[in-house]
């Protein structure tokens, strides 16, 4: 979708900024990946300009092939055992107060990469004790032992995205399962009640408003208390096309409905992404 065909509220997206080169150089120097670049996030210029980034561990290739995602598939390398220390060094160098760590999905690994997540959390704690850490984890194929390993490392927020409504899973997330994702959230809540549980989804893929509200109800019912909702934007021509661009007032209604359901915080907007303004959202749930 070309920019001149975007609705007015999306035409001011800028993915470049004069200060972004420093962050790119830092990531290259430490041989790190960011989901900002790999997934072609529309906010990467803004985030890089504020010297923030969402780190992506376990390589740059995924075992799954979701219709919405621009990340490459078919991983060929085992996890890099030195990556947690390099990432922690980058966090210290950037002076980050809030760190988001996500990953590709690694169904090829026995634990789905859980031990690597835990090692990364511990390395950041050692290198930058004052930093808050949010992890955005895959579903680990429903392995509760893997999930427990991540939680034992005590992240400050556990995030797992449902991404879309259940009806669209066969097209949007063909290798995932909606009920399994809900179970990840429920287990995270029950395993460690003090860690906030967060999830997110995209709209504009063909879902109905009632379906989104039902997802919000499901999330609340499974222990999730923080939700992000953003507009899906087609990252490449090979990905699913956008079915509809929702106006800002519809996102405002999602926020209102979510709060009425009982969710502690709902952050919805055309450019909202799971880790966008994560530090500000964390501050809201601490109020």
Protein Blocks (a to p, Z undefined) as FASTA:
>chain_A
ZZklpcfklmmgcfbdfklmmmmmmmmmnopacfklmnopaklmmmmmnopacddehijb
dfbdcfkbcbdehifbdcdfklmmmmmmmmmmnopabdcddddddfkbmnlommmmmmmm
mmmmmmmmmbccdddddeknopaklmmmmmmnopabdcddehiafklmmmmmmmbcfklm
mmmmmmmmmmmmmlccdddddehihpafklmmmmmmmmmmnopabdcddddddfbfkbcc
dfbdcdfklmmmmmmmmmmnopabdcddfklcfkgoklmmmmmmmZZ
